Amino acid sequence: MRRWLWYVFLGLALYLMFLVATAPAGWVSWALARTSRGEVNIARPSGTVWRGRGILAVRVASALPRSVGSVRWEFNPLWLFLGRLRVHTAIDGSGANLQADIDLGYHRIALSDLNASFPAQLLSSFYSPAGLFGPAGQFHVDSKRFAVRNGTLSGRVAIEWQRAASSLSSVRPLGDYRLYLEGHGRSVALRLQTLSGSLGISGTGQWEPATGTGNFNGMARPNANSAALEPVLRMFGPTRGNGMRTFDWQWNTGPLAMDYTLFPPMEFAVRSRGYAWRTAVVGDDQVHG
């Protein structure tokens, strides 16, 4: 009798392992939609939970979902024995591509080996105010590692805007720019530099995700084509001589809450509530809303 019970338990265990190993990719789609509150979805999922693909769609505000492109993912189940979940993901579509490793654990999330590229025009599709200045060019995003652990940020992300251009200026391109985001405890340090081009912009700032507040102090000046760049330079305030402008930007995106646990149950959510923007020109009383 005991031998039969052993065979029954062994059979059930093997069947359970089979179900887990062949769990459909639709489970990932369901979990992603649930944890993102319907803002991120995977359409037409195929494969399994551990290795699958589909069409990634993102809903911005109350607009209809927008397709980002095809997405592929691959989990390494061995990390589950260490209480962690690691997934390699890749996105391709609309001239954009992304590859990254995502590591989820107890009160921690980390991005590593992030490499992404997308056309600047894509910004207008997901952030409508960007359409006001008609961005063009190509964005590249790289990060060896960026992590959040118990609300503490660490690591660095580099964003390059190559052959940057705007519908506000006939000068094309305006230049090449690089923005660094560095995690320092509860805040993110910002540093912008001009790599080359007619329009020089540089500055430093800080953003605190927990409160949503941020500030950026910088300088803009023409390196060439001063007259043609004037419409763009006016956006930074009155001239300080030789076309140079100094500016102080402040904003409030609302608190960015990152709540996640892995066991039990697995849940990850990023939420931002409220948005406010204010631009104050240094040495001037003008305030733009």
Secondary structure, 3 states (H helix, E strand, C coil): CHHHHHHHHHHHHHHHHHHHHCCECHHHHHHHHHHCCCCEEEEEEEEECCEEEEEEEECCCCCCCEEEEEEEEEECHHHHHHCCEEEEEEEEECCEEEEEEEEEECCEEEEEEEEEEEEHHHHHHHCHHHHHCCEEEEEEEEEEEEEEECCEEEEEEEEEEEEEEECCCCCCCCEEEEEEEEEEECEEEEEEEEEEECEEEEEEEEEECCCCEEEEEEEEEECCCHHHHHHHHHHHCCCCCCCCEEEEEEEECCCEEEEEECCCCCEEEEEECCCEEEEECCCCCCEEC
